[in-house]
Amino acid sequence: MNLIMLHRSNKAGLLGLSSYQSPMIWTFIRTMKSVNTRKKKPMHIMRAKLMKVTEWREKPDYRPAGLLCDRIAAKKIVEVEPEENLALEFEAREFYKLLSSSKMVAVFHNNGINMQTKTNLQKKLMKVDIQVHIIANEAAKLGTDGTEFANMQRLFIGSNLYAVSDKPNVKELLKATRKVPSILLIGGLLENQLMSFADLEQFGSLPSLDVMQSQIVSTLSSSISTTSRYLQTNQQMLAANLSQLESQKQQ
């Protein structure tokens, strides 16, 4: 802070006083310089030399490396216990319950699906009893570690999206997700059996259970009718031959 002194203000002339009759009027103006906070002030050269000279340096040891082991201080190994993440453990337990109670769990790779597309997809899948879940890989690995679903950990790569259902609605799932390029089916779990993308597509191409049952019934019925026809052929031929022989004898 600086003080600038000004001699003899003009106020004395305005009051009608002579310069040597009027009292000395001093005006002090207080000014302040700006503080430099951006650039650090360099150390004085003498102090810098003193700090450099007094800097501690370890004395070199020229002994062989094998003889230096006795001078190496044993480092204290401090075992840090990992902090409990209750939210992660809860999510892992819920994911295990979801796998245990579902017959179909399809794993999709999320390539950046937007909220509008995700909402429309959820509405379509809810009509066929399929729910969509987004679960972190860390929670998924923790929930399946050491369980019967441990083989699914190879699918937990990147950002994933899970389609879960109580029924094996693979055909409906493939039909609803075929026009969504932002998600990619990489595998899944079908009735506690790990399946790849090709296996799921092959399973989805199979007809429904009712159609398969009707096909089996028709196949069995056709085989039975064919067998009965073959069994009756000999008897019919024998009856025809006997009747023809009887007619010839009468003639």
C-alpha positions in Angstrom: 0.0 0.0 0.0 1.4 3.4 -1.0 0.6 6.9 0.3 0.9 9.8 -2.2 1.2 13.2 -0.6 0.0 16.3 -2.4 1.2 19.8 -1.3 -1.1 22.8 -0.8 -4.5 22.1 -2.1 -6.4 24.7 -4.1 -9.0 24.8 -1.4 -6.9 27.4 0.4 -7.3 29.9 -2.5 -11.0 29.3 -2.6 -11.2 30.2 1.1 -9.5 33.6 0.5 -6.4 32.7 2.6 -2.9 33.4 1.5 -0.6 30.6 0.9 1.5 31.3 4.0 -1.4 32.3 6.2 -3.6 29.3 5.6 -2.8 26.1 7.3 -1.1 23.4 5.2 -3.7 21.2 3.8 -2.5 17.7 3.0 -4.4 15.3 1.0 -3.5 11.6 1.1 -4.6 9.3 -1.6 -4.5 5.6 -0.8 -3.7 3.3 -3.6 -3.1 -0.5 -3.8 -1.1 -2.5 -6.4 -2.7 -5.7 -7.9 -1.5 -8.9 -6.2 0.2 -11.4 -8.6 -1.5 -14.8 -7.9 -0.9 -16.4 -11.3 2.9 -16.6 -11.5 4.9 -17.8 -8.5 7.5 -15.3 -7.4 11.0 -16.7 -8.2 13.3 -17.6 -5.2 16.2 -15.4 -4.5 19.4 -16.6 -6.1 21.3 -16.9 -2.8 18.4 -18.8 -1.2 18.2 -21.1 -4.2 21.9 -21.9 -4.0 21.6 -22.6 -0.2 18.6 -25.0 -0.8 20.5 -26.8 -3.5 23.6 -27.2 -1.4 21.7 -28.4 1.6 19.6 -30.9 -0.3 19.9 -34.4 1.1 21.5 -37.1 -1.0 21.8 -40.8 -0.2 25.4 -42.0 0.0 26.0 -44.6 -2.8 26.8 -48.2 -1.8 29.3 -49.8 -4.1 28.9 -53.3 -2.7 27.6 -56.2 -4.9 23.9 -56.6 -5.2 24.0 -59.9 -3.3 25.3 -58.1 -0.2 22.8 -55.3 -0.3 19.8 -57.5 0.8 20.6 -56.9 4.5 20.1 -53.1 4.0 16.8 -53.4 2.2 14.1 -52.7 4.7 11.2 -55.2 4.8 8.1 -53.5 3.5 5.1 -53.8 5.8 2.3 -55.5 3.9 -0.9 -53.9 4.9 -3.9 -55.9 3.8 -6.7 -53.5 3.0 -10.0 -55.1 3.3 -12.3 -54.3 0.4 -15.2 -52.1 1.3 -18.6 -53.7 1.2 -20.8 -52.5 -1.6 -24.3 -53.3 -0.4 -26.0 -52.0 -3.6 -23.8 -54.2 -5.8 -24.4 -57.3 -3.6 -28.2 -56.6 -3.7 -28.1 -56.4 -7.5 -26.1 -59.6 -7.7 -28.6 -61.5 -5.5 -31.5 -60.2 -7.6 -29.8 -61.3 -10.8 -29.3 -64.8 -9.5 -32.9 -65.0 -8.5 -33.9 -63.8 -12.0 -31.8 -66.6 -13.6 -33.2 -69.2 -11.3 -36.8 -68.3 -11.9 -36.6 -67.8 -15.7 -36.7 -70.4 -18.4 -35.3 -68.1 -21.0 -32.5 -65.5 -20.6 -31.2 -63.9 -23.8 -28.1 -61.8 -23.7 -27.8 -58.9 -26.1 -24.8 -56.7 -26.8 -26.0 -53.0 -26.4 -24.5 -50.8 -29.2 -26.0 -47.6 -27.8 -29.8 -48.1 -28.0 -31.6 -44.8 -27.4 -34.5 -44.4 -24.9 -37.2 -44.2 -27.5 -36.2 -47.5 -29.2 -35.8 -49.2 -25.9 -39.3 -48.1 -24.8 -40.9 -49.4 -28.0 -39.0 -52.6 -27.7 -40.1 -53.1 -24.1 -43.8 -52.6 -25.2 -43.5 -55.2 -27.9 -41.8 -57.8 -25.7 -44.2 -57.2 -22.8 -47.0 -58.4 -25.1 -45.3 -61.8 -25.3 -44.4 -62.0 -21.6 -40.7 -60.9 -22.0 -39.1 -58.4 -19.8 -36.0 -56.3 -20.5 -33.3 -55.7 -17.9 -30.0 -53.8 -17.9 -27.5 -55.1 -15.4 -23.9 -54.2 -14.8 -21.3 -56.8 -15.7 -19.8 -56.5 -12.2 -23.1 -57.4 -10.5 -23.7 -60.2 -13.1 -20.3 -61.8 -12.5 -20.7 -61.5 -8.7 -24.2 -63.1 -8.9 -23.1 -66.1 -11.0 -19.7 -66.7 -9.5 -19.5 -70.2 -7.9 -23.1 -71.1 -9.0 -24.5 -73.3 -11.7 -24.7 -70.2 -14.0 -20.9 -69.6 -13.9 -20.6 -70.6 -17.6 -22.6 -67.5 -18.6 -19.7 -65.2 -17.5 -18.2 -65.5 -21.0 -21.1 -63.5 -22.2 -20.7 -60.6 -19.8 -18.5 -58.4 -22.0 -19.2 -54.8 -22.7 -22.7 -53.2 -22.2 -25.3 -55.9 -22.1 -29.1 -56.1 -22.2 -31.1 -59.1 -20.9 -34.4 -60.3 -22.2 -36.0 -62.6 -19.6 -39.2 -64.7 -19.8 -40.9 -67.5 -17.9 -41.6 -69.3 -21.2 -39.1 -70.2 -24.0 -40.5 -67.5 -26.4 -37.4 -67.5 -28.6 -39.3 -67.2 -31.8 -41.2 -64.1 -30.6 -38.0 -62.6 -29.3 -36.1 -63.0 -32.5 -39.1 -61.5 -34.5 -39.3 -58.5 -32.2 -35.5 -57.7 -32.1 -34.7 -58.4 -35.8 -35.4 -54.8 -36.8 -33.4 -53.3 -34.0 -29.8 -52.9 -35.2 -28.6 -51.3 -32.0 -28.7 -54.6 -30.1 -27.0 -57.9 -31.1 -27.9 -61.3 -29.7 -24.8 -63.1 -28.5 -26.2 -66.1 -26.6 -28.4 -67.0 -23.7 -29.7 -69.5 -21.3 -32.7 -71.7 -22.3 -34.1 -74.0 -19.5 -30.8 -74.0 -17.6 -28.8 -74.8 -20.8 -26.2 -72.4 -22.2 -26.9 -71.8 -25.9 -25.1 -69.7 -28.6 -26.7 -67.4 -31.1 -26.8 -70.1 -33.7 -28.5 -72.5 -31.3 -31.1 -69.9 -30.4 -31.9 -69.2 -34.0 -32.2 -72.9 -34.7 -34.5 -73.3 -31.8 -36.6 -70.3 -32.9 -37.1 -71.8 -36.4 -38.7 -74.9 -34.9 -42.6 -75.0 -35.0 -44.7 -74.5 -31.9 -45.5 -77.3 -29.5 -49.1 -77.7 -30.7 -47.9 -78.0 -34.3 -45.3 -80.6 -33.4 -47.8 -82.6 -31.5 -50.3 -82.6 -34.4 -47.4 -83.6 -36.7 -46.5 -86.5 -34.4 -50.1 -87.7 -34.2 -50.5 -87.6 -37.9 -47.2 -89.5 -38.4 -48.2 -92.1 -35.9 -51.7 -92.5 -37.3 -50.4 -92.8 -40.9 -47.9 -95.5 -39.8 -50.6 -97.4 -38.0 -53.0 -97.3 -41.0 -50.1 -98.4 -43.3 -49.3 -101.3 -41.0 -52.9 -102.4 -40.8 -53.2 -102.2 -44.6 -50.1 -104.3 -45.0 -51.4 -106.9 -42.5 -54.8 -107.1 -44.2 -53.4 -107.4 -47.8 -52.5 -111.1 -47.5 -55.8 -111.9 -45.9 -57.7 -110.1 -48.6 -55.7 -111.8 -51.4 -56.2 -115.2 -49.7 -60.0 -114.6 -49.5 -60.1 -113.6 -53.1 -58.2 -116.6 -54.3 -60.4 -119.0 -52.2 -63.6 -117.4 -53.6 -62.2 -117.7 -57.1 -61.3 -121.3 -56.6 -64.7 -122.1 -55.2 -66.4 -120.5 -58.2 -64.3 -122.6 -60.5 -65.2 -125.8 -58.8 -68.9 -125.0 -59.0 -68.6 -124.5 -62.8 
